[in-house]
């Protein structure tokens, strides 16, 4: 058994322990700090499945010493992004949701461990679903077209600018005294995260999710839809028992699904796709760094 096999076997056992333990804590004890361990555990399990099916995983990728700098870059970008969108916008400025049992130390844990594990878990969930759907759904482009280099670059730069605007709009609305309207605009920062990271990847000649969707890659589209659906339903359903986070001022708050505002399920769409795009961007930049020649 080589080092990689030992690593994944060990982390799979740890992942099962954390995953099952977190569910018990949430379901039986209503423990309002279950999600960090749920995120880590589910990521490690999915990571093992990816390694078992494809011979590679994001854990193995970052474990390789060649990609250590890429991990720290990912950690920095992911932490700053989550802190701004979740805490500054969501908790402090708009009061759309809260973490009632959290003290400062819990927020530190959240943005240094939970957030990173969540993103890695969403990435691996997408890869695993894509792997299992691949034998049944075509990954060929149904719409074929080629853009001139200048046109593609212009579209990518426009997408990045639009993404930045999306991220800044809620801050501008709050600054102008319309904080009560922020709940209708908090979808924009998640869309902005997606637009920025995806268009940077495309600008650097990488494969972007937007491009795959526009070109009609049904495997990509179906995998994304399935990932969003499973991640949303499982996560929000378990939290109904633990109430680690609570939604306060959501748009259209009288429209509920399982007691959860419908807007939450809509918000999960750009959130999940955005974090997958962010990790794709980091990996592509890392690829270019190691293939400069």
C-alpha positions as CSV (number, residue, x, y, z in Angstrom):
1,X,0.0,0.0,0.0
2,X,1.5,3.3,-1.1
3,X,1.4,6.6,0.8
4,X,-1.6,8.0,-1.1
5,X,-3.6,4.8,-0.4
6,X,-2.7,5.0,3.3
7,X,-3.6,8.7,3.5
8,X,-7.0,8.2,1.9
9,X,-7.8,5.1,3.9
10,X,-7.0,6.9,7.1
11,X,-8.9,10.0,6.3
12,X,-11.9,7.9,5.1
13,X,-12.1,6.4,8.6
14,X,-11.8,9.8,10.2
15,X,-14.4,11.1,7.8
16,X,-16.9,8.4,8.7
17,X,-16.4,9.0,12.4
18,X,-16.9,12.8,12.1
19,X,-19.8,12.5,9.7
20,X,-21.8,10.0,11.7
21,X,-20.9,11.8,15.0
22,X,-22.1,15.2,13.6
23,X,-25.4,13.7,12.6
24,X,-25.9,12.2,16.0
25,X,-25.0,15.5,17.7
26,X,-27.5,17.4,15.5
27,X,-30.3,14.9,15.4
28,X,-30.2,13.5,18.9
29,X,-28.7,16.3,21.0
30,X,-29.6,19.4,18.9
31,X,-26.0,20.4,19.2
32,X,-25.6,23.9,17.6
33,X,-22.0,23.3,16.6
34,X,-22.4,20.2,14.5
35,X,-21.7,21.6,11.0
36,X,-17.9,22.0,11.2
37,X,-17.6,18.3,11.8
38,X,-20.3,17.5,9.3
39,X,-18.4,19.5,6.6
40,X,-15.1,17.9,7.4
41,X,-16.5,14.4,7.6
42,X,-18.5,14.6,4.4
43,X,-15.6,16.1,2.5
44,X,-13.2,13.3,3.6
45,X,-15.8,10.6,2.6
46,X,-16.4,12.1,-0.8
47,X,-12.7,12.6,-1.2
48,X,-12.1,8.9,-0.7
49,X,-14.9,8.0,-3.2
50,X,-13.3,10.3,-5.8
51,X,-9.9,8.7,-5.2
52,X,-11.4,5.2,-5.3
53,X,-13.2,5.9,-8.6
54,X,-10.7,8.2,-10.3
55,X,-7.4,7.6,-8.7
56,X,-7.1,11.3,-7.6
57,X,-8.8,13.7,-5.2
58,X,-8.5,17.3,-4.0
59,X,-6.9,16.1,-0.7
60,X,-4.2,14.2,-2.7
61,X,-3.7,17.2,-4.9
62,X,-3.1,19.7,-2.0
63,X,-1.1,17.0,-0.1
64,X,1.4,17.0,-2.9
65,X,4.2,19.4,-1.9
66,X,4.1,21.0,-5.4
67,X,0.7,22.3,-4.7
68,X,1.2,23.6,-1.1
69,X,1.4,27.2,-2.2
70,X,-1.9,26.7,-4.1
71,X,-3.5,25.5,-1.0
72,X,-2.5,28.6,1.0
73,X,-3.7,30.8,-1.9
74,X,-7.0,28.9,-1.9
75,X,-7.3,29.2,1.9
76,X,-6.7,32.9,1.8
77,X,-9.2,33.6,-1.0
78,X,-11.8,31.3,0.5
79,X,-11.5,32.7,4.0
80,X,-11.7,36.4,2.9
81,X,-14.6,35.7,0.5
82,X,-16.6,33.8,3.2
83,X,-15.9,36.4,5.9
84,X,-17.1,39.3,3.7
85,X,-20.2,37.6,2.2
86,X,-21.3,35.6,5.2
87,X,-20.3,37.6,8.2
88,X,-20.0,41.2,7.1
89,X,-22.9,41.2,4.7
90,X,-25.2,38.4,5.9
91,X,-24.7,38.7,9.7
92,X,-23.7,42.3,10.4
93,X,-25.1,44.5,7.7
94,X,-28.3,42.8,6.6
95,X,-29.1,40.6,9.6
96,X,-30.5,38.0,7.2
97,X,-29.1,35.1,9.2
98,X,-27.4,34.6,12.5
99,X,-25.3,31.9,14.3
100,X,-27.0,32.2,17.8
101,X,-24.6,29.9,19.7
102,X,-21.4,31.4,18.3
103,X,-18.8,33.5,20.1
104,X,-15.8,35.0,18.5
105,X,-13.8,31.8,18.8
106,X,-16.5,29.9,17.0
107,X,-16.4,32.4,14.1
108,X,-12.6,31.8,13.9
109,X,-13.2,28.1,13.7
110,X,-15.9,28.6,11.1
111,X,-13.8,30.6,8.7
112,X,-10.6,28.7,9.1
113,X,-12.0,25.1,9.2
114,X,-15.7,24.9,8.4
115,X,-15.6,27.1,5.3
116,X,-12.6,25.4,3.8
117,X,-14.0,22.0,4.4
118,X,-17.4,23.1,3.0
119,X,-15.8,24.3,-0.3
120,X,-13.7,21.1,-0.6
121,X,-16.8,19.0,0.1
122,X,-18.9,20.8,-2.5
123,X,-16.1,20.3,-5.1
124,X,-15.8,16.6,-4.3
125,X,-19.6,16.1,-4.3
126,X,-19.7,17.6,-7.8
127,X,-16.8,15.4,-9.0
128,X,-18.3,12.3,-7.5
129,X,-21.8,12.9,-9.0
130,X,-20.2,13.7,-12.3
131,X,-18.3,10.5,-12.2
132,X,-21.4,8.4,-11.5
133,X,-23.4,10.2,-14.2
134,X,-20.8,10.1,-16.9
135,X,-21.6,6.7,-18.3
136,X,-25.2,7.8,-18.8
137,X,-25.0,11.4,-19.9
138,X,-23.0,12.9,-22.7
139,X,-20.4,15.5,-21.9
140,X,-20.3,16.7,-25.6
141,X,-21.2,20.3,-26.4
142,X,-24.7,20.5,-28.0
143,X,-24.1,24.1,-29.1
144,X,-20.8,24.6,-31.1
145,X,-19.3,28.0,-31.6
146,X,-15.9,29.6,-31.5
147,X,-15.2,33.1,-30.2
148,X,-12.4,35.3,-31.5
149,X,-9.7,35.8,-28.9
150,X,-10.5,39.5,-28.5
151,X,-14.2,38.8,-28.1
152,X,-13.5,36.2,-25.5
153,X,-11.2,38.4,-23.6
154,X,-13.7,41.3,-23.7
155,X,-16.5,39.0,-22.4
156,X,-14.3,37.7,-19.6
157,X,-13.2,41.2,-18.5
158,X,-16.9,42.3,-18.6
159,X,-17.8,39.2,-16.5
160,X,-15.2,40.1,-13.9
161,X,-16.3,43.7,-13.7
162,X,-20.0,42.6,-13.4
163,X,-18.9,40.2,-10.7
164,X,-17.1,42.9,-8.7
165,X,-20.2,45.2,-9.1
166,X,-22.4,42.3,-7.8
167,X,-20.2,41.9,-4.7
168,X,-20.2,45.7,-4.0
169,X,-23.9,46.5,-4.6
170,X,-25.2,45.4,-1.1
171,X,-22.4,47.5,0.5
172,X,-23.5,50.5,-1.5
173,X,-27.2,50.0,-0.6
174,X,-26.3,49.7,3.0
175,X,-24.1,52.8,2.9
176,X,-26.9,54.8,1.3
177,X,-29.3,53.9,4.2
178,X,-31.4,51.3,2.4
179,X,-30.3,48.4,4.6
180,X,-33.8,47.0,4.7
181,X,-33.6,46.3,1.0
182,X,-30.3,44.3,1.3
183,X,-32.2,41.1,1.7
184,X,-33.4,41.4,-1.9
185,X,-29.8,41.9,-3.1
186,X,-27.8,39.3,-1.1
187,X,-28.0,36.9,-4.0
188,X,-25.7,39.2,-5.9
189,X,-22.5,38.6,-3.9
190,X,-22.8,34.8,-4.5
191,X,-23.3,35.4,-8.2
192,X,-20.4,37.9,-8.2
193,X,-18.1,35.2,-6.6
194,X,-19.1,32.9,-9.4
195,X,-18.6,35.5,-12.2
196,X,-15.2,36.7,-10.9
197,X,-13.6,33.2,-10.4
198,X,-15.2,31.6,-13.5
199,X,-14.2,34.5,-15.8
200,X,-10.7,34.6,-14.4
201,X,-10.3,30.9,-15.2
202,X,-11.6,31.5,-18.8
203,X,-9.4,34.6,-19.2
204,X,-6.5,32.4,-18.4
205,X,-7.6,29.8,-21.1
206,X,-9.1,27.4,-18.6
207,X,-12.4,25.5,-18.6
208,X,-15.2,27.6,-17.1
209,X,-18.5,26.5,-15.8
210,X,-20.4,29.3,-17.6
211,X,-18.9,28.2,-20.9
212,X,-19.9,24.6,-20.4
213,X,-23.5,25.6,-19.5
214,X,-23.8,27.9,-22.5
215,X,-22.4,25.2,-24.8
216,X,-25.0,22.7,-23.6
217,X,-22.8,20.2,-21.8
218,X,-25.6,18.1,-20.3
219,X,-23.2,16.1,-18.0
220,X,-21.9,19.4,-16.5
221,X,-25.4,20.9,-16.2
222,X,-27.0,17.7,-14.7
223,X,-24.1,17.3,-12.3
224,X,-24.4,20.9,-11.1
225,X,-28.2,20.6,-10.6
226,X,-27.8,17.4,-8.7
227,X,-25.0,18.7,-6.5
228,X,-27.0,21.8,-5.6
229,X,-30.1,19.8,-4.8
230,X,-28.4,17.2,-2.6
231,X,-26.2,19.7,-0.8
232,X,-29.2,22.0,-0.1
233,X,-31.7,19.4,1.1
234,X,-29.2,17.4,3.3
235,X,-27.6,20.5,4.9
236,X,-30.8,22.5,5.6
237,X,-32.7,19.4,6.7
238,X,-30.1,18.4,9.4
239,X,-29.9,22.0,10.6
240,X,-33.7,21.9,11.4
241,X,-32.7,19.8,14.4
242,X,-29.7,21.7,15.6
243,X,-30.5,25.3,14.5
244,X,-26.8,26.1,14.2
245,X,-27.8,29.0,11.9
246,X,-31.2,30.7,11.8
247,X,-32.7,32.8,9.0
248,X,-34.1,36.1,10.1
249,X,-35.0,38.6,7.4
250,X,-35.3,36.7,4.1
251,X,-37.1,37.9,1.0
252,X,-40.5,36.4,0.5
253,X,-40.3,34.9,4.0
254,X,-43.8,33.6,3.8
255,X,-42.9,31.2,1.0
256,X,-41.6,28.2,2.9
257,X,-40.3,24.7,2.0
258,X,-40.0,22.4,5.1
259,X,-40.2,25.5,7.2
260,X,-37.2,27.0,5.3
261,X,-37.6,30.2,3.3
262,X,-37.7,29.5,-0.4
263,X,-35.1,32.2,-1.0
264,X,-32.6,30.0,0.9
265,X,-32.8,27.3,-1.8
266,X,-32.4,29.8,-4.5
267,X,-29.3,31.2,-2.8
268,X,-27.7,27.8,-2.7
269,X,-27.5,27.7,-6.5
270,X,-24.9,30.5,-7.1
271,X,-23.3,29.6,-3.7
272,X,-22.5,26.0,-4.7
273,X,-21.5,26.8,-8.3
274,X,-19.5,29.8,-7.0
275,X,-17.3,27.8,-4.6
276,X,-16.7,25.1,-7.2
277,X,-15.7,27.9,-9.7
278,X,-13.4,29.4,-7.0
279,X,-11.5,26.1,-6.5
280,X,-11.4,25.5,-10.3
281,X,-9.7,29.0,-10.6
282,X,-7.1,28.2,-8.0
283,X,-6.3,24.8,-9.6
284,X,-6.0,26.4,-13.0
285,X,-3.7,29.2,-11.8
286,X,-1.6,26.5,-10.1
287,X,-1.5,24.5,-13.3
288,X,-0.2,27.6,-15.2
289,X,2.4,28.2,-12.6
290,X,3.8,24.7,-13.0
291,X,3.6,24.7,-16.8
292,X,5.1,28.1,-17.6
293,X,7.5,26.7,-20.0
